[in-house]
């Protein structure tokens, strides 16, 4: 075998150099496959025509198959030229399929014969699977299409024409054996259904036993039995998704419920002092990490929570409790001392800032009443910038000042919007257009009324006069609205 693996590999005579290892080439000059134990040592596959027993118990006579393409020596359909090129002989003439440098003509020819034999065996296998109903008809049809392409593009030596004819007959074989497939499928489905039923019953039995053990106090034996039941569950095949999920939910609940009771039981047996100590050690460790925090509000709230947790943990051994409390208290005192110092420092600055805001709010309120909106807005923006630059002020006292500031701002903004609305060119133009349209309409209806009266149509004249009166009312309102605008 090692000797075979170290042999040079077939290639086309004019193929460019290879790097690292030699590769086999087909007649196109492109690498086809790496020369390995699998490609060199494949034994020729001789497929014979045999009688096949179908799933219905019928004996089927074979039609033309890949076996007939292998009758005799496939090598008689090929030859090797003096330059080492291997040719396959077809009804259309010779066709080069590749070369195998460094090998004898018999070895080169044998390689390409084996490629033909390998494909022929696939054809025979496909036919056999169809006959026994082992292949879905649609999948078989796809396989036929693939085999046709493989035969058409095969660089191998053998009776390609006969092999192609064998593949052409497979579609009729598919049609003839559809009933065989359906029968086999129905049989397999029935077997699967029976297996699912058995699996369901086994799993239901496991679940029932597990639920009966849920309240057991025999911790060791029950725990071992539940483990055994779990292994049994794993060994049983799956059933339908819904049933499997429901049964597993019940099984899992029973196991978890027992396990929870068991863990609770043994936890209660542990020394209470050790439990308390572990809880308080965790509290102390967190308190130490918070001692240097400058997130005053959040950290203060967390210290309160830790204190409640400390109380809830209960009493432990006196010497351990005392030591842990001293450590916790030291961390807590360090934080609150720093917090108090920072508050005192900020309190001084907040008093100064409050005085600044109280002085500034008087100047802001002096902007009212507004005589010139543009000037008032400019002065307000300047004062607001000064307001924002003032530092922190006590929240409770700043709120009333903010309300007074907001009142001034709203009044100035409202006046600005009113001025903008009255000086809007588009709105003025629209108002003028409305007035003009109404005047034109009044004139038109008056003419219609006069014309109707002259013609003796009193009803039409009355309608026109009514239209005139309605539009005069509208005109008065439109002219009144127009006077509210201030032209630029």
HELIX and SHEET records of a PDB file:
HELIX    1   1 UNK A    2  UNK A    5  1                                   4    
HELIX    2   2 UNK A   37  UNK A   40  1                                   4    
HELIX    3   3 UNK A   66  UNK A   69  1                                   4    
HELIX    4   4 UNK A   74  UNK A   77  5                                   4    
HELIX    5   5 UNK A  105  UNK A  131  1                                  27    
HELIX    6   6 UNK A  137  UNK A  152  1                                  16    
HELIX    7   7 UNK A  160  UNK A  168  1                                   9    
HELIX    8   8 UNK A  170  UNK A  176  1                                   7    
HELIX    9   9 UNK A  178  UNK A  212  1                                  35    
HELIX   10  10 UNK A  219  UNK A  235  1                                  17    
HELIX   11  11 UNK A  241  UNK A  269  1                                  29    
HELIX   12  12 UNK A  272  UNK A  290  1                                  19    
HELIX   13  13 UNK A  296  UNK A  313  1                                  18    
HELIX   14  14 UNK A  318  UNK A  365  1                                  48    
HELIX   15  15 UNK A  373  UNK A  389  1                                  17    
HELIX   16  16 UNK A  395  UNK A  422  1                                  28    
HELIX   17  17 UNK A  425  UNK A  454  1                                  30    
HELIX   18  18 UNK A  458  UNK A  483  1                                  26    
SHEET    1   A 2 UNK A  23  UNK A  25  0                                        
SHEET    2   A 2 UNK A  31  UNK A  34 -1                                        
SHEET    1   B 2 UNK A  52  UNK A  53  0                                        
SHEET    2   B 2 UNK A  59  UNK A  60 -1                                        
SHEET    1   C 3 UNK A  78  UNK A  80  0                                        
SHEET    2   C 3 UNK A  85  UNK A  90 -1                                        
SHEET    3   C 3 UNK A  93  UNK A  99 -1                                        
END                                                                             
